[in-house]
């Protein structure tokens, strides 16, 4: 067995450059889709349900793409065919979204867009693990964070920039402003070109060559059928009991999604324990059930981190337009000025994330991965909480400093903490499973945030951001439970205290 060769900075740059385009798509989606939904007639408490498409799609697509890409080898390589296919589909969805004639068509296009982005994005995470030796993986993930920040800055600001250039920022009731439409067109073009650059400028190790490198072979996951059956029955019972409670007490219908998810997981475990399938379903479920301990602990960190992020993405527009710009009418100039300012704020936190991506490696060298991540997500939590107390919208830029550091850290350090547990021959499927713990909290946020705001906070969207801030504090404390990998002199990761 030999170690993987070190890659040059520009080789790592090329393999991560596609994330610039992927984040262009995500940033346009995150900053503008709630605005599009409200413009097409959605009420504030209906927005989380409409956003369900995005995380649900990721939950289904990412492990499937990971499983398939682990087993793919073509003239384009292993991961790159998925980069290209996802980029083409996402570009088409971005072109179509701002031309949606109705709310439900927009919701369907969000589903298609998110599925397409996930087809490209999931293999990018595995691509770093495939190509880089352990000592260079933190660099690869941090460079991805840098491109995410740069891409999101420009994409989030596009409607605001276009408005400053004289493009109309208002439209008739039910129509999407030209600033948003042109931003989506430009974003689709950038996404395709950036991902295309990575496809044509990189190469991949053939499966035979990859198998010769040290540390590439996975220990087969073992399934305890009896334990899986018992666990499945418990999850199914919990889901059924929850659904009965929602029906009996007449709670918000969104909660059925949460109960259905619990019950579905229970049924999946029961099916696995009975059939013990070795196909795609069996492999994904077995690896999920028997995941490494480090992944299990990091799952909790990811859960609280992404719950907070999804709360921010859903509710920042409605919170800032209501509190700082004094409008809840999507056709008013004040609302659209506020919505554009949210785009600037989202651009700002991504810009700060790009700066943080250069600072975080220094933090890691001085403080280690865990303490660095704790500090960064604490800064993000403080940033979200401050939105509730800052009155001048210009000062919200200060809030975005903390959010930017948290965002850059969430996109890189958990993957560095996990990297020593992911053999290349199963890198795709493990990355897909790890993304369950990005998607599940988003589904939970979409299910319960509307209910919580309506039941306890008078339908005031600012409290969703307060909940998100507290969630980031919890994520920071949970990261201390994760063992930290260290790079030894031979470039191989070892596990520390």
N, C-alpha and C positions, 0 to 999 in steps of 0.2 A: 504494500500500500504506500502511496505517495501523497504528499500534501498538495493542495491546489496552488498553482502559481499566483503570486500577487499581480493584480492588475494596475495599470497606470491610472492616474487621476482622470484623464480624458476618456479612458475606457469606461470607468465608473460613471462619468458624466453622461456619456452617450446612452448607457443602459438605463439611466434614471430619467433622461430628458422627457420621455413620454409622459411622465407624471405631470409635467407642465400642462399638457393638453387635457389629461384626465381631470385635473383640478379645475381647469377652465369650465368644463361641463358641470362639475359638482358645485362650483361657486355660483354660477349662473342659476342653477337649480335652487340652491339654499337661500340665496338672497332674493329671488324673484318669484318663486312658485307660489308662496303664500299670497303675494301681491296679485298674481294672476288669478288664483282661486277667489280672492275677495272681489276682484274686478268682475269676475264672471258670476258673482252672486252668492258666494259662500259666506256663512256667518262665522264669527270668530270661533265659537265652540264646535263648529263642524270641521275646522281645518285639520285637527289631528287625525281624524278618520280618513280624510283625503290623502294625508301623507303616509298612511299605512302601506301604500303600494311600495314605497321606496325600501323600507327595511324588510318587508316580507319578501320582496324580490331578491334582496341580498341573501336572505336566509336560505332560499331555495337554490339560487344560481351559484353562489361561491363554492360550496363544497362539491357540487357537480362538476364545475369547471376545473376545480383543483384535482379531483379524481381523474377526470379525462385527460388533463394536461400532463399528469404524471405518466400516463400511458401513451402519449402521443409522440411520434417522431415523423416529421415530414421534411421536404426540401427547405421549408422555412424554419425548421427546428422544432422545439418542444413547446415553448410558451408563446413564441411570436405569432403563430397562426391565430391565437386567441386575442392578442393585442390588436391585430389588424381587423379581424371580424368585429370585435367590439367597437373599434373606432368608427368603422363604416356605419354601423347601426346607430351609434350615439349621434353622429353627425346628422343623420336623417331625422332623428327625433328632436334634436335641437332646432333644426329648421322648421319643424312642424309645430312645436309647442306654442309659440306666440301667435299662431294663427288659429288656435282652438276656437271653434264657434260656440262651444258650450262647456259648462263646468265638468261634466262627466267625460267628455272627450279629453279635456286637459288632464283629468285624473288618470285616464287610460294611457295617455302619452307619458305621464310621469312614470308609470309602471314600466313602459317600454324603455324609456330613457335610462332608468335606474338599472334595469336588467342589462342593458347594453354596456353601461359604464362598468358594471361588475364583471362582465365577461373580460374586459381589458384589465381591470385593476387587480383582481385576485392573482393572476399569474405574475404581475409585476412584483408582488411581495415574494413569491416563490423564486422568481428570477434572480433576486439578490442572493438568496441562499444557495441556488444552483451554481452561480458564477464566482462568488467570492469566498476566499478562505475565512475561517472564523474571525481572525483578527481584523479583517476589513469590512465585515458585515455592519458594525455600527456606523462606519463611514457611509456605506451604501444607503442605509435607512435614513441617516441624517441628511444626505444629499437629496433623497426623495422628499423629505420635509422641506428642504430649501426650495425645490421646484414647486411643491404644493403651495408654499407661501407666495412665491412670485406669480404663479399663474392665477391664484385666487385674488391677489391684489388688483390686477388689471381687470379680471372678469367682474369682480364685485363692483368696481368703479365705473364700468362701461356705461350704464344708463346715466349716471351723473355726468360723466365726461361728455356724452353725446348731447345731454341737455345744455351744458355749457357751450357746446359748439352750435347751438341753435336748433337742434332736433326737437320736435314737439314732445313734451313730457306729460301731456294730458290728452285724453281722448273722450269720445262720447261714452255715455254710460254703457257698460258691458263690453267695451272695446279696449284692446291692449295698446298702450302708448307706443309710439314709434321708437322711443328710446329703448324700450324693452325688446321690441321685435328685432331691431338692428343689432343689438347686443347678442342675441341668441344666434343670429346668422354668422356674425364674426366669430363667436365662440366655437361654433361647429367647424369652421374652417381651421382655426388654430388647433383644435383637438386632433383633427385628422392629420395635419402636417407634423405635429409634435410626436404623436405615436408612430407615424410613418418613419420619422427620422430614427427612432430607436430600432424599428424593424430592419431598416436597411443598413444601419451602422454597427450592428452588434452580431456576435456569433454565439452559438451555444455548444456545450459539450454533448457529444452523442451519448446515448445511454451506456454503451460499452465503456467509453472513456470515463464517464462519471462514476461508474462502479469501481474504478481502480483507485479512487481517492480515499484517503483515510477518513473514518468516521461517517461513511455514507450509508451504512446498512442499518435498517430499522429492525428493532426487536419486534417480532409479531405480537400484536395486541391479543391478549387472552380474554375470552368471554366466559364469565361464570353465569351460565344460563339460569340457574336457580336465583341468584342475586338479581339478575336483570329482570326476571319475571316478578319478583317481589317489588322491586323498584317501580316497574311499569304499572303494577296494580295500585301502588300508592299515588303515583302521579295522575293516573286515570281517575281515581276516587277524588283527588283534590280538585281536578278540573270539573267533574260532575257536580261536586258539592258547591263549588264556586258559581257555576251556571245556575244551579237551583236557587242560590242566595240572591243572585242578580235578578232572577225572575220573581221571586217571592217578595223582595223589597222594592221592586220596580226601579232598580238602579239604571244608570246610563247604559245604553246598548253597546257602547264601545267595550265595556268590560267583558262581554261575551268573547271578544277576541282573545283576551288574556286567558280566560277559562278554557277556550278551545285549544289554545297553544299548549297548556298543561296537559289536557286530555290527549291531544295528538301525540305528544312525546311519550306518554304512558302507553298508548297503543303501539307506537313504533318499537318500544322496548319489548313489549309482549310479543309482537311479531318476530322480532329478532331472537328472542329466547326460544320460540317454538320452531322456527324454520332454520335458524343458524345459517342464513344465506351468505355465500361468499362473493356475490355480485356487488354492484355499486352500492346498493342500499345497505347490504350487510357490512361491507367494509367501512362505510361512513359511520354507521351506527356503532359498530364495534370500537372504532378508533375514538368516537365521541365518548362512549361509556367508559373506556379504559384509557383515557388521556393521561399524559404524564402529570405528575404532581405539580410541577412548576406551572404548567398550563392551567391546571385547575385553580391555583391560587391567583394567577394573573387574570383569570376569567372574572373574578370578583372586582379587581381593579378596573378592568375594561368596562364592566357592567355600569359602575357608578360614573365613570368618565364619560361614556357615550350617552348615558341617560341625560347628563347635564348638557352635552353638546346638542342633542336633539331638541331639548327644551329651548335652548337658545335659538336654534335655526327656525323652529316653528313660531316662536312668540316674540322675537325681538322686533319685527316689523310692527305688529299690533301694539306692543308695549310702548315703543318709542313714538309712534305716530299719535297715540292717545295721550301719553303723559307729557312728552316734550314738544309736540307740535299741535296738540289740542284738537285732533280730528279723528273720527272713526269712519268718515265717509270716503270710500275709495275713489270717488269721482272728483273730490275737492282738490284744489291746488295745495292746501296745507298737508293733506294726507300724502300726496305724491311727492312733495318736497321731503317729508319725513321718511318716506320709503326710499327715496334716493339717498338720503343721509345714512340710512341703515346699510345701503350698499357701500357707502364710503367707510362706515365703521367695520363692516366685514372685510373690506379691502385692507383697512388699517391693522386688524388683528392678524391677517395673513402676512402683511408686511412685517409686523413685529415678529411673527413666527419665522420668517426668513432670516431676520437678524438673530433670533434665538437659536436657529439651527447652527449658526457659527459659534455661539457662546456655549451651548449645551455640551459639546465635547470637552471644553475646558472645565466645566462643572463636573463632568463625569470623572475626569482625571483627578480632580481635587477631592471630590466627595463620594464618588461611586454612583452607580446607576440608581439605586433605590432612593437615597437621600436627594439626589438631583431631581428625580421624578416627583418626589413628595413636595419639594419646594415649588416646582413649576406648576403642579396642579393646585397647590394652595394659592399661588398667585392668580390662577384662573378663577378659583372660587371667590376670591376677594374682588376680582374684576366684575363678575356677574352680580354680586351683592351690591356693589357700588352704583350700578345703574338705577337701583331703586331710590337712592338718596341724592344723586347728582341732578340738579335742575337745569343747568345750562347744557344743551345738546352738544356744544363744542367740547365740553370737558369729558364727554363720553369716550373721546379718543384715549384718555388716560385709562379708562376701564379696559380698553382693548389691549393695552400693554400686557396686563396679566393674562388675558384670554389668549393672546398670541404665544406667550411662553408655554402655557398649558397645551395648546394645540400642537406646537412643534414637538413637545415632549411625548404627548399621547401617540403621535405618529411615528415615533422612533424608538424610545427607550423600552417600551414593553416588548418590542420585537428583538431588541438586543438582549434583554433578559431571557427571552425564550430560545434564542438561536441555537444554543448547545443541545437542545432537546429535539431538534427537527432534522432527521436524516434526509439527504437530498432525494432518495428514491421515493419518499412520501412527503416531500416538502409541500406540494400542491394541496393534497388533501388535509394535511395538518393546518396549513394556513387558512384553508376554507373553513375548517372546524373552529379555529381560533376566532374567525370573523363572526361565528355564531354569537359571540359575546360582545360584539359591536351591534349586531342586528337585534338581538333579543331585548336589550334595554330600550332601543328605539321603538320596537313594537309596544313595550310596556308604556313608554312615554306617550305614544299615540293613543293607547287604550285608557290611561288613567289621568293624564294631565287635564283634559277637558272636564272630567268628572270632579277632580279635586278643586279646580278653579270655580266651577259652578256651585259646588256644595259648601266650600269653606272660605272662598276668597272673593265672593261677589262678582265672579266673571272678570276679574282684573288680571290681564295677562302678565303684568309685571311680576306677580308672585310665582309664575312659572320660572322666571329667571332667578328668583330667590331660592326656590327649590333646587335649581341647577347648581347654584353656588354651594349649597350645603352638600350636595352630592359629590362635588369635586373634593371637598374637604375629606369626605369619607374615603374616596378613592386613594387619596394621598396616604392616609393611615393604613389602608389595606396593603399597600405596596411593600410595607416593612415586613410582611409575612413571606415575601418571595425571596428565595435564595438567589444570590447574585453570581453570575458567571464572571470569571476573571480570565484574561488572556495570559497564558504562560509564555515563556521564552520561545517555545517551539511553534507558537501561533495557534495552539489548540486551546479551546476554552475549558477551564476547570471550574468547579462550583465552590464558592467560598462559604464562609460561615452562614 
